[in-house]
Amino acid sequence: MSDAKTPSWPSVKVQRRLRRDEALIEMVRAERVFRASREQTMTGQTKPWAWTEAEDERLKALVAQGASVVKAAGALKRTIVSVRTRARALGCPFPPLRVARQKWAGEPDNV
């Protein structure tokens, strides 16, 4: 048996890859929420609900903080499309996804 130090799991390389994929994971989760809500609406199980003043204020705060539309949709438990549309209606639209992707690409890995 050698006394060589065994690498910890997950390795640094795997940790970096996981951090890069966090945005993709969030998008997949939001898409699942969207599909589930769309299926429920199509089957008549639920109806779209109106936006409350509290949700409008929270949405404005999320936009001001620089949160992505995906994170805002998850926080408000609404679809990405409805959150983006409501933000535009309130006069505080989210930046396009290409801008968010450029921002994510510029962040260094914190490993």
Order of alpha helices (4+ residues) and beta strands (2+ residues): alpha-alpha-alpha-alpha-alpha-alpha
